[in-house]
Amino acid sequence: MDFKAMIIIMMSAALVNNYVLSQFLGICPFLGVSKETKSATGMSVAVIFVMLLATAVTWPIQVFLLDRYSLGFLQIIVFILIIASLVQFVEIATKKYIPALYNSLGVFLPLITTNCAVLAAVILNIKENYTFMQSMVNALGAGLGFLLAMVIFSGIREYTENTDPPESFKGIPLTMMSAAILSLSFFGFAGVIENMFG
């Protein structure tokens, strides 16, 4: 296992190919749960957990079942069912052990099921022909990138809530402009990761 390759995969997923800010996946929780840093962090940890579990379950199913028996056409259906089951598990555990977080996330916790960032992570692991370990590292990097985007954006939103912008910028326009500027800042990482060990 090449340690440098693993670091490149993780850093690329977190920064260069950030699922939220570069590939624009998972925008619903990004905009919906980012009003408070605490709930944004809780949602991000739940997404990381689901991404890692989904990768650990879907990779062997793809390799040892779908590919072996030429059932690749069932990939999306099978992966969505697995992700939905894992989200139900996370929802039940959160409701039982962390009720404050469960209440603050509200409807957005079950929406992890339809969060295309989670589905994209497991599908791209297969598309890139990653090994199991590389897939897990990529899923962790994608989850950490999601966490980074959520926490930074929630901090920006908390700050802008306490400002007095012009009337035409209040609400959604200011939120969208902030998201666009944050997204542009992540494009600065392009080319850096690949040349880090050069």
Long-range contacts (C-beta under 8 A, 24 or more apart in sequence): 1-133, 4-197, 5-134, 6-133, 6-134, 6-137, 7-196, 7-197, 8-193, 8-194, 8-196, 8-197, 9-130, 9-134, 9-137, 9-138, 9-141, 10-137, 10-138, 10-140, 10-141, 10-144, 11-141, 11-193, 11-196, 12-141, 12-193, 12-194, 13-138, 13-139, 13-140, 13-141, 13-142, 13-144, 13-145, 14-141, 14-142, 14-144, 14-145, 14-148, 15-145, 15-148, 15-186, 15-189, 15-192, 15-193, 16-186, 16-189, 16-190, 16-192, 16-193, 17-145, 18-145, 18-146, 18-148, 18-149, 18-186, 19-117, 19-120, 19-121, 19-142, 19-145, 19-146, 20-117, 20-145, 20-146, 20-149, 20-150, 21-145, 21-149, 21-182, 21-183, 21-186, 22-183, 22-186, 22-187, 23-120, 24-183, 25-115, 25-116, 25-117, 25-120, 26-115, 26-116, 26-117, 26-118, 26-146, 28-108, 28-111, 28-114, 28-115, 29-108, 29-111, 29-112, 29-115, 29-150, 30-149, 30-150, 30-153, 30-179, 31-175, 31-179, 32-108, 32-111, 33-105, 33-108, 33-150, 34-150, 34-153, 34-154, 34-157, 35-154, 35-157, 35-158, 35-161, 36-104, 36-154, 36-158, 37-151, 37-154, 37-155, 37-158, 38-104, 39-101, 39-104, 39-105, 39-154, 40-150, 40-151, 40-153, 40-154, 41-147, 41-150, 41-151, 41-154, 42-98, 42-101, 42-104, 42-105, 43-105, 43-108, 43-109, 43-112, 43-150, 44-143, 44-146, 44-147, 44-150, 44-151, 45-147, 46-90, 46-94, 46-105, 46-109, 46-112, 47-112, 47-115, 47-117, 47-118, 47-143, 47-146, 47-147, 48-140, 48-143, 48-144, 48-146, 48-147, 49-90, 49-143, 50-83, 50-86, 50-87, 50-90, 50-112, 50-118, 51-117, 51-118, 51-121, 51-122, 51-139, 51-140, 51-142, 51-143, 51-146, 52-136, 52-139, 52-140, 52-143, 53-86, 54-79, 54-82, 54-83, 54-86, 54-118, 54-121, 54-122, 54-139, 55-121, 55-122, 55-125, 55-135, 55-136, 55-138, 55-139, 56-136, 57-82, 57-86, 58-82, 58-122, 58-125, 58-126, 59-122, 59-125, 59-126, 59-132, 59-135, 60-132, 62-126, 75-123, 75-126, 76-119, 76-123, 79-119, 79-122, 79-123, 80-113, 80-119, 83-112, 83-113, 83-118, 83-119, 83-122, 84-113, 87-112, 87-113, 117-142, 117-146, 149-182, 149-186, 152-182, 153-178, 153-179, 153-182, 156-182
